[in-house]
């Protein structure tokens, strides 16, 4: 779903692919677990998207406080964060057509080959 939205944004696509990887490490704090496991392998922008994806869910649920909302909205990447949350939610719907991990990685490798 992320690929359909921003097919050439490698950092966004990596965030979409990796944002929940920490659930296998620490289901109680999957964001911190993911960021620790990915440290040094992803860009600061991808870190920010992963780090704040749960706040984006809270924003869409209407449970995020006004101050936290303003902080998110101040980011240049706020629109992409919101889009990441939307893609994540659409991917959870029963019967949603999503690619598997290997297909996602192949897409990212192709982007790297094509655009360096």
N, C-alpha and C positions, 0 to 999 in steps of 0.2 A: 504494500500500500504506500509506503514511503517512497518507493521507487517511482510509482505513478505520479506522486506529487512533486518531488524534486529529484529527478533522475541523475542530475550531474553534481549534486551536493554531497560529496563523499563524507564529510563530517556528520551531516544530518543522517545519512544512510547508516553510518557506523553507529550512531546513537540509537537509531531505530532497531538495529540488529542486536546491539549489546546492552541496552538499558536494563534488562531484567536478568542478565547473566549472574548477578549476585544472589538470586533466589536459590541457586543450587549450592551456594556457599553458606549463606546465612539468611534464611527466610524471614527472620525478624528484623533485619536491617540490610535488605538486599542492595540498597543504593550505596551505602558505605562499603559493603563487601565487593561490589562491582568496581567501584572506583579504586579500591586498594588493589584488586587483581589486575586492573587495566593500567595502573600507574606506569607512565613512561611509554605506553604503547599508543595512546590516543592524544589528540590535540587538546589544548585548553578549551576550545569551543565545544568539542564533543564531550569533554568532561562536564562543562556547564550544562549542556542539554540533558545529560544523564542525571547529574546532580539535582536538577530542578524538575524532572518529569513528574514526580509525585505532587509537587506544588501545582503544576499545571493541571493535574487531575482534580486537585482540590479547587482550583479556580473554576474549572468547568462544572464542578459539583455545587459551586456557590458556598463552599465552606472555608475558603481562604480569606484571611483578614485583609482589610483595605491597605494597610501598610505593606504587607508582603506582596500584595497585588501590584502596588505602585513600583516596588523594587523590581519585580519581574518585568513590568511594562517598560522600565527604563533601559532594559537591555536591547542592544541592536538585534539580538537573536530571539526576541519575544515571539514574533510571528512563527518562526520555525519551531519553537518550544510548544506553542499552542497546536501547531500542526502535528508534532510528534505525539502529543497526547491524543489528538483525534484519531490518528492512524492506529495507535495502540488500542484504543477503545473499539474501533471498527474491526481490528484483527481478533478481538476476543469473542465476537459474535459467532454463535454456532453456525457452521457451514461457510464461514468466510474463507475466501480463496487467498491463501498466503503462500509465499515461497518457503522452501526449507532452508536451513542454514547453508548448505553447500551452494545452492542457487544464489543466495544473498552474497556469499563470499566470492563466487564467480563474477557476479555483477561488479563488485568492488575492485576485483583484480583487473577486470576489463577497463574500468574507469582509470585505474592507475596506469595501465599500459597505454591507453589512448591519450591521456592528458598529463601523465607524469606525476 
